[in-house]
Amino acid sequence: MDRYDAPVDDLLAALRTAGLDDVLATPRHAATDLHDVHDVLTGFGKLAADVIGPTDRVGDREGARFDPTTGEVHLPDEITRAYQRFVEGGWPGIAADVELGGGGMPGAVGTAVHEVFGSANLALSLQPMLTRGAVELLERWGDERHRSVVLPRLVDGTWSGTMNLTEPDAGSDLGAVRTMATPRPDGTWSLNGTKIFITWGEHSLNENIVHLVLARTPGAPEGTRGISLFLVGKYLIGEQGALGTHNGVHCRSIEHKLGIHASPTCVLEFADAVGELVGPLHGGMPAMFSMMNPARLAVGVQGVSVAERAYQQALRYAYERRQGRSEDPSGPCAIVEHPDVQRMLLDMAVLRDGARLLAFATAVAGDLAIAHTDEAERARLQRRADLLTPLAKAWPTDVSERVASTAVQIHGGMGFVEETGVAQRFRDVRIASIYEGTNGIQAIDLVGRKIVRDGGAAVYELLADVSATVDAVAGDPELHEVATQLDGALAAARTAVDWVLDRFETDRTSVLAGATPLAELLALVTVGHLLVRHALSAHLTHPAERSADDSGDPVAGAARRRAVRRVQYFATHHLQRRPSIATIQAGARSLRVGID
């Protein structure tokens, strides 16, 4: 049976290793404690398991359906009912500000909730993910009308939000955007153009859809400097939020995709659509990054979501499927008894744990960059969040493909047929390394913006933390070999960063040719550091009710033993196979020669 159960205790333990306790200690979140977080994860976990999860297969089979005569998109009734339950429970705004009608939870807790949603139904989870991004953008860049009229309706799930960037001739290069916005006498704007790959661009789950659209204005400078951001409602929005007639934005088709079939990916045509300027004129890119950066982390979390669901399916099947004999010759054994199946399951668990810790650490850094009481510390934590974001988008989505593929392998031939449901994980997760900026673009962003821009300050701060972790476990008999492997990877990372900073201005092409292996190396070092911290953590007592020092608890002891074994496996099977300095420094010329 393909049932998903939220791993509440694992989520809470990972959040605490990532630094949730520090977030809850700030004045901003003083009213929230670990019991509250546990209750939130438990409550949403039940909704995900009992209501949202069962819609996943029907959404995959039936998908979103486009009616070309009306331009409307229809979804299976089961998904509509599940979404209504999600809204009725107040879940869309769980991490939004209380003054906007939200739950006021830290963003990291919202990230954990998003993981659970994505495991239950990845396609449906994209809708509230984008809405949350729209909320963050409008909180920073919206005017008073947006704050009083639009934001509360996005927070409570009455309305939803979308991100409209891509055009037929403007994909990753947003400087090529040609959608045009011309001023109207009443201060609004008239938008004309076509946007493609618009996730949840048309549907009827909400009363209104708020499209956030990048467009040019007459006489604007070329490139990204001439782009502005506009809010365009599916229906015209009155002064107090009352909805008027259908605006001039229409869905012309939806894509037929490899996976996430229940998520309508739309071609939208804007024909004299009425829009409102958001932020300053020609300030569209900085404003849109307020939505794009949280979305990048959220997509990384999708990798964790799929990895968790795939692991649960593979583990359950490994215990149920009987084939071959183990040391007991009395009859067929469960395939989990075979060493190679155990190896595959352990690999899946380690990669899932590492991806989760990386995503949660990024979210916690973002929370503390807002909530910490010390200004200098807020600045440092913002640097950390910025540095980790491309890693947290790319590495979890890359490894989740491996985890999903391994889940298919464990199922054998039954994994290659659709009846078991595990093939859906493989199909669904393939998009995650592509959208919200391909993983190659994340590597370029890491090098050009996050490492070079501040002269390596943020990355050297991170590597200093890793060094402290190595020192902390160097004498630990269980973790000594882990410390050795992590120290070797750390030294390689320092050498690679030094080389990037030395060569970027004079040989940028060669540096960018090594950006992806460098990003992988930094991710492995960071994940190794987090897995060690997790293995050392008293938070592995799991439930919030237990004390921080409960070493006599047999459940806690088993959790710690698993964590130690997993980081040992990570050190020997992943850190030891890290990208070499030679790979990073190979240069663009050798790559070009190899393909011409």
N, C-alpha and C positions, 0 to 999 in steps of 0.2 A: 504493500500500500504506500502510495506516494504522499505521505503526510509530513508537513513541516511543523516542528515545535521550536519555539523561540528559546535559545540557550541563555536564559536570563542570568543565571549565576556567572556564566562565562563572560557575558557582556559587562556585568558590573565589575568583575575582577579586572577585565581589560581596561575599563574606564579608570579604575583606581590606579592601576599601574601607569597609565598615561598622564595622571595628575589631577583626576577629578576632585580629590580631597582639597587640593589647593584652590580650585575654583569655588568650591562650596564654602571655603573659609573667607572669601572676599565679602565685603559689605553688600555688594550687588546681589549676591545669592545667599545671604545669611539666613533667609527664611526657608531654604531648601536643605534637607539632610539626606543621608544615604537611604534611609527608610523611604522617603518620598521617591527617590530615583528608582529604588527597587519596586515600589508600587506601580510607577509609571511603566516600567519595562514589563512587569507581570501583566498589567491590565492590557497593554497594547499587544503583548505576546499572545494573550488569549484571543483577542479579536483577530489577529493575524492567522492563528492556527485554525480557528473555528469558522471564520467568516471570509477572510480575504484569500487564504491559501487554497480553499476548494475551487476558487474561480480561475486558478492559473491554467489548468488544462483546457477548460472550455474556452478561455480567451485565446489560447494558442491554436485550438482547432478551428474556432469560428472567426476569430479576429475582428478587427474593425471593418465595417462595410460602408462603402461610399455610394450614395445615390446621385448619379450625375444629373438627374432631372431637377433636384432640389438643392444640390450642393451640400447636403447634410451627411454627417457621419453617424452611423448607428453601431452600438456596442451590445454584446450579449446582456440580457436582462440580469443575469447573475452578477455581472460586474457593476451594473448600475446600482443594484441593491447593496452590494458590499461597500461601494463608495458612499452611499447615503448613511450607512452605519458608521463609517469612518468620520463623516462630518458631524453626525448627531452626537458622537462621543466627545467632540471638541478636540480631536487629535490634530487637525491641520495646523493649529497655532500653538502647539505644545511648547515650542521654544521661542515664541514671539513675545514681545514686551507686553506686560500686563496692561499697560495703558492703552494698548491697541486691541485688547480683548484676548491676548494670548495667555499661555500658561506660565511664562516667565522662567522656564527651565533653561539651564545652560545649553549652549549650542551643541556641546559634545553629547548631551543626552538626546537631543534631537537627531544627532548623527546616528546614535545607536538605534533609535526608533526607525530611522530611515533604512538602516540595515535590515531590520526585522521585516519591514514592509517589502523591501526588495526581494528578500528570500521567499516571502509568501506569494508575491505576484510582481515580478520585475517591471512588466509593461505598465501596469496600473500605477506603480510607485513613481513613475516619471512625472505624472501630472502634479502631485503635491510637491515634488522636488523642484520643479520649475516655478511653481507658485511661491514657494518659500524664497527662491532666488529673487523673484519680482518684489517680494516684501522687503528684502534686504536692500535692493536697489532704491526703492521709493523711500525707505526710511532715511537714506542718506541724501538723495538727490531730488525727491519730490517736493512740491510746494504745499502750502497749507491745504488746498483743495484735495490734493492727492492723499494727504495725511488724514484728513477728516472724512473723506468720502470713499476713496478707493481702498486704502490700507485695511480698515476694519473688515471689509467684505472679502478681501483676500485672506486675511488671517482666519476668519471663521469658516472659510470654505464655500461661501455663497458664490464668489467669483473665483476664477482661476487665472493664471498668468502664463505667458509664453515668451520666448526669446526669438526675435526675428532678425537674423544676421545674414544668412547665406542666400545668394542669388545664383542664377545659372552660370554667370561669369565671375562670381566673387565667392570663393569658398574660404580657404584659409587666408587669402589675401583680401582683407576687408577694405583695403584702400580702393578696391575696384567696385565698391557698391555704387549702383546707379539709380536706386529708388529715389524719387524726387519728392521733396516737400516744399510746397509753395504757400506763402502766407495768405490768409483770408482776412477780410475786413474786421471780423469780430475777435481777432487775436489768436484764433486756432489756425491749423495748417491743413492743407489738402495734399494727401499722399497718393502717389501713383507709381506702380512698379510691381514686380513679382518676387516673392520669397519662396525658397524651396527648403525641404527637409525641416519643416516646422513641426516639432513634436507637440502633440495634442493641440494642433492649431484649429481644429474644428471638432466639436462634440456637443452633447446636450447634458452632461453631468452637472453643469453649473448654469446659473441664470445668465451670466455674462462671462466673456473671455477678454482679458486685458492683454493686448499684444504690445510688447515693447520692441520698437522698430528702429533700426538704424537707417538713416536716409540722408541725402544731400539737400542743401538749400540753394537757391539761385545765387551764382557768384561765389560759391564756397571754394576754398582752396582744394587742390587735388590731393589725393591720398587720404589717409586717416585723419589728418588735421581738419578736413572739411566735412566730417561726418557729425550729424546731430542725432539725438535720441528723442523718439516720440512715443506717446501712449495713445493707442488706438483701440477703442472698445469694439467688440463684435456688435454690440448695440450702443447707440449714442447714450452718453451718460449725462443726466440732468444735473442741475446745480446741487441738489441734495441727494443725488445718487439714483433718482428714479430713472428707469430705462426707457429710452425712446425707440425710434424705428431702427431697423437693421442698418448698420453703417456700410460703407462701401468697401468692405473686405469680404472676399468670397473664396471658399475652398474649390479648387478646380479639379483636384484629384488627390488620391493618397497613394503612397508607395507600396509595392508588394515586396516584402522583405524576407531575409533569411530567418529572422527571429523577432522577438517582441511584437507579435502579431496583433495584440490587443491595444497597442499604442499607435494611434493614427498619426502617421508622418505625412504632412500635408504640403501641397503646393497652394500658396495663398496669393491671390491677386488683389492688389489695392487699387481701386478705381475711384478717385476723388474721395478717399476715405478721410473722415475728419479726425485729426490728431491733435494732441496737446504736447508742447515742448516740455521735455523733462531735463532739468539741469541747464547749463548755459548753451547758447548757440555755438556749434562746432565743438562742443564738449562731449560728444556722444561716446567716444571710446573710453575715456576714464569712467564715465557713468556706467557703461555696459560691463566694464570689468568688475564692478561691484556685484554683478549678477553672475558673471562668468567664473570668477574664482571660487565662490561657494559651489557652483555647479560642477567645477572640476573635482573638488573634493567629494561631492555627492556621487559623481560617476565612479570615482575610485571605490567608494563604499559599495556601489553596485557589484564590483568584483568580489568584495567580501560576501555580499548577499548570495551570489551564485555559488561561491565556494562552500559556504555553510550548507546550503540546500543540497548541493551535489554530494558533500561529505555525508550528510545524514542519509541520503538515498543509498550511497555506496556501502556505508557501514551496515545499514539494515539488510541490504541484499547479501552482504558477505556473511552475515549470521544466519540468514534463511536458506541460502543456496547450498545444497549438499552435493559435493562432487569430489571424487578421489579419496585417498586415505591419508591420515596423519600418522603419528606414532602408534595410535591405537588401531589395530588392523581389523577390528570387529565389524566395520561397515563404513559407508561413505561418511565423510566428515563435512562440517560447514567449511566453506572455502576460506573463512577467516583464519582457520588453523594453518593454512599454507603460508610459509614465510614470505613469498613474493607478494601475496595479497596484503600481508601485514605491512610490508615495506611501502606499498602504494598508499595504503590508508594513512600511515604515519607521514608520508610526504604531503598528502593532502591536508592533514591536520596542521602540520608545521607551517605550510604556506598560508593557510587560512588564518592561523593565529598571528603570524607576522603581518599580514595585510591588515588585519583588524587593529593591531596595536599601532601601526603606522598611521592609519586613518584617524584613530582616536587621539593620538598624540598631536596630530595637526589640528584637530578640532579644539583640543584643550588649549593649545598655544593661542589659537584665535580667541577663545573665551578670555584667557588671562590678559591678552593684549588690550582688551576692553575693560576688564574688571579689576585688574591689579591696582593697588593704591599708589604705587611708586611710578612716576613718569618715565624714568630711565628704564625700569624693568618692563613697562608696557612697550617701549620702543624695541627693546631686545626681543621680547616675545612676538612682536609683529614681524620682526626680521625672521624669527624662527618659523612662524606660520607661513610667511611668504616663501621661504626656502623649501619647506616640506611639501607645499601644495603640489608642485609638478611631480614630486616623487610619489605622493599619496594618490595622485590620479593614475600615474603610469604603472607603477610596480604592482599594485593589487589587480589591475585589469589584465596585465600580462600574465601574472601567475594564475589568475582565475581560469584562464583558458587551459592551462596545464591541469588544473584541478578538475575542471569539467571533463577534459579528455580522459583523465585517469579514471573518473567515475564511469565513463562509458566502457573503458577497458576492463574494469572490475566486473561489470555486468556481462562481459563477453559478447556473444552474438545478440543477446537480448538487449544490450545497450545500443545496438545499431538499428533496432526497430523502435517505432514510436510508442508502442504500448506501455513500456516501462516508465516513460516520461523523462528519463535521464538525458536523452538526446536533446530535449528542449533546453537543458542547461547549456549544452555546447553551442546550440544555435543562438540562444539569447545573449550570451556573454560576448559573442564575437564583435558586437558593435561597440563595446565599452572602451576598447583601445583606439577607437576611431573618432567618436563624436566628442564634443567639448574640447577640441584640439587634439589631434592625433598624438600618440605617445612620442613620436619623433619631434613634434612641435614642443611637447613638454620638456624634452631634453634640451632643445635649443633655448627655450625660455629659462631653464635652470642655469645654463652656462652664461647666456648673454645678459639676462636681467638679474638673476638671483646670486650668481657668484661674482661676476665681473663688476657689476654696478657699484657694489660697496667695497671693492678691493678684497673680497673674500672674508669680510668680517663675520657674516652670518654663518658661513660654512665652517670657518675655523672655530667658532663658538660651539657648533654642534660636535665637531671632532674632538674638542676638549672634553665635552661631556662623555663621549665614547671612551676616551682615554681614562677618565675617572672610573668608568665601569670596568674596564680591563684591570685597573689597579685593584679594584674592590674584590675581584674574584681570582686574582692570579695565584693566591695561596689556597684556594678551595680545591680539595682533592677531586670533587665531582665535576668542577667547572674549569679546572686548570687547562685542559686541552682546548676548551672553548675560548678561554682567554688568549691562548696562543694563536689560534686561528683568527680571532677578532683583531688582535694586535697586528697581525700580518696584513689583514685587509685595511686596517686603519692606516698603516704606513703607506700602503699603495694609494689610498685615497688622498693622503697629504701630498704625495709626490705628483699625483695627477692634477690636483688643484693648483699646486705651485706651477706646473707646466702650463695649465690653462691661463693663469694670470700673467705668466711671462710671455706667452705667444699670441694671445688673443688679438692684440692690436696689429701685430705684424704678419700673422699667418692665420687669419680668422677662419678661412676655409678648412684648413687642416684641423683646427680645434673643433669646429662644428661637425666634421666627419667623425670625431670621436665622442660626440656629445651623448649618444645613446648608451654606449658601454660605460661611460663615466657616470651617467645617471643610474645605471644598474649597479655599479660598484657602490655609489653613495647610498642607494636604497638598501643594499645588502648589509653595509656597515651599520646603518641606522636600525634596521630590523634586528640585526644581531644584538645590538646594544639593548633594544627594547625587550627582546626575548630573554636576555640574561636578567634584566631588571624584573621581568615578570616571574622568572624562576626563583628569584630571591625574595619576592614580595610576600608579605604577610597577608596581602589581600586575597591570596589564593584560598583563604578560609571560606571564600565565596559569599555567603549571605551577608547582608548588611548588618544583621543582628549580632554576628559574632564579633568578638573583640579583635583588636589588631594583632594580638599575640595569643594564638590558640593552637600552639604546636602539638598539643596532645590529641587534637581532634583527628580521628582516622580519616574522615572525608578530606580534611585539609591536607593531611599527609599524602594521600593518594594524588590529590591535585598537584602538590608540589613535585612529587615524583614524576608525574606526567610532564610537567613543565620542564624539569631538568632533562628528561630524556629527549624531549622535543628540541630543546636548544642544542643538545649534544648532536642530534641528527642534523640540525641546520648547519652547525659548524663544519661537520665532515662532508655533508652532501651539497651544501650551497656556498658557504663562505670559502671552502677550499677550491671551489670551481669558479671563483670570481673572475671577472674580466681582467686581463693582464694590462700592465702599463704599455706593453708593445701594441696591444689591440687598440688602446685609446689613442696612442701616438702614431698610428699607422699612416694617417694623412689621407687627404682626398685623392691625391694623384694615383696612389696604388689601387684605390677603389675604382676609379674611372677606367684605368687600364684593364682591370678585370672584367668590365662589362662591355667595352667597345670591341 
